[in-house]
Amino acid sequence: MQAAFFRATGGPEVIEHGLVPRPVPAPGSVLVRVAATAVNHVDTFVRSGKYATELAFPQAAGRDLVGVVEETDPAGDPGFARGDAVWSNSMGFGGRPGAAARFAAVPRDRLYRLPDGVDPVQAAAVLHAGATAYLALHVHGDVQGGDTVFVGGAAGGVGSALLVQAVRAGARVVVSARATDLEYCRSLGASAAIDYASPDFAARLRGAVADASGGRGLDIHIETSGRHQLELAVDLLALRGRIIALSGLAATNQVPLGRLYTRDGSIRGFAISNATVAELAAAAGAVNELLEDGSLRARDVTVLPLSAAASAHASLESGTARGKLVLVPQ
Ligand SMILES: NC(=O)c1ccc[n+]([C@@H]2O[C@H](COP(=O)([O-])OP(=O)(O)OC[C@H]3O[C@@H](n4cnc5c(N)ncnc54)[C@H](OP(=O)(O)O)[C@@H]3O)[C@@H](O)[C@H]2O)c1
């Protein structure tokens, strides 16, 4: 079968496109015919070796896939039938084969139904961001109605998914974004949107957080750009506020620890790769609700053939990629 795979970790050029044996699903797995697979930052971390995980070379690249059941579980589990539209967001790490292939054998407890009528390419574009945002807010952030939440980089994939889900949870959401994206963020429900490049960014953020929270401060602070300003973040925290760290693989920020602990503040880091099967299933349920009602949508999707996997990784890493990149097997 056709696949985009690598034989060793390294730069984007280690990705080859060619034929590999079609997988045979083991008991407990389902063979999925892949319709679309996303290119996410984490795929470049796994391919480069920056995120250490068990790989089985030749390793197909990619984590998220949307497709159709081709062969059911050989153990006879009736959960999925041939032809069912499905998705997964936990392939390509932890010893599992990757998603960038014509077929993938997916453990059935990591496979979810795609709601009727949802376009596979559109779904592939938002699954990773949508599940990450759910985990950030509900598993690690403990978001509550009435909270005040800051989302940095809210026009991005994870940022926009955080904004939509925090608003849905009943929070007031203050965001940062590029000047030309502020209106988009307001259209998703941001109560205040601030240009991250404005010279008086810190003062404007302080004002917006004070207004949104009635002077209480932030219950949750999440920066998705990897450019952390922890001095400012800790200053903005409400009593028992949480900074959720999810971006900035190479970040080495200093923590203003005295100011953090004296307001019972905390910094909670997480990576979706460590999520349990139960946490991922809960996230999948939330993502499916948002897919069904159309509120989790990518603004701009670029569809490429699977043969473009190496160049897709290169453009995502160099920051030149425009829109969400989705690969489609031919
Ligand atoms: N921990 C986890 O489990 C997990 C899971 C998924 C993703 N992530 C991480 O989350 C991060 C975001 O991923 P993504 O897919 O959402 O990427 P993305 O779509 O590229 O979003 C990043 C956003 O940050 C904005 N930005 C750039 N500079 C900024 C600044 N100085 N201040 C505020 N925002 C700024 C960008 O805006 P412009 O385009 O206008 O510059 C863009 O909208 C990545 O680092 C990824 O590795 C972590």
The ligand as a Gaussian input file, in Angstrom:
#p B3LYP/6-31G(d) Opt

LIG

0 1
 N        0.751000      19.790000      24.577000
 C       -0.002000      19.215000      23.643000
 O       -0.576000      18.142000      23.838000
 C       -0.164000      19.901000      22.313000
 C       -1.114000      19.437000      21.386000
 C       -1.283000      20.147000      20.191000
 C       -0.465000      21.240000      19.901000
 N        0.482000      21.606000      20.807000
 C        1.352000      22.772000      20.555000
 O        0.530000      23.930000      20.488000
 C        1.164000      24.888000      19.683000
 C        0.139000      25.482000      18.714000
 O       -0.231000      24.509000      17.757000
 P       -1.222000      24.913000      16.586000
 O       -1.420000      23.719000      15.766000
 O       -2.382000      25.648000      17.133000
 O       -0.298000      25.966000      15.784000
 P       -0.741000      27.225000      14.946000
 O       -2.037000      26.953000      14.266000
 O        0.468000      27.599000      14.149000
 O       -1.033000      28.354000      16.037000
 C       -0.064000      29.127000      16.669000
 C       -0.639000      30.529000      16.811000
 O        0.251000      31.338000      17.579000
 C        0.190000      32.665000      17.035000
 N        1.326000      33.467000      17.454000
 C        2.546000      33.603000      16.871000
 N        3.297000      34.453000      17.602000
 C        2.551000      34.840000      18.651000
 C        2.768000      35.680000      19.770000
 N        3.917000      36.313000      19.961000
 N        1.772000      35.825000      20.663000
 C        0.600000      35.188000      20.514000
 N        0.326000      34.364000      19.482000
 C        1.293000      34.215000      18.562000
 C        0.134000      32.426000      15.549000
 O       -0.361000      33.554000      14.925000
 P        0.260000      34.078000      13.518000
 O        0.042000      32.980000      12.527000
 O       -0.520000      35.280000      13.238000
 O        1.711000      34.345000      13.764000
 C       -0.821000      31.228000      15.453000
 O       -2.155000      31.667000      15.328000
 C        2.363000      24.192000      19.017000
 O        3.524000      24.560000      19.735000
 C        2.071000      22.708000      19.222000
 O        3.237000      21.934000      19.288000
 C        0.637000      20.968000      21.993000

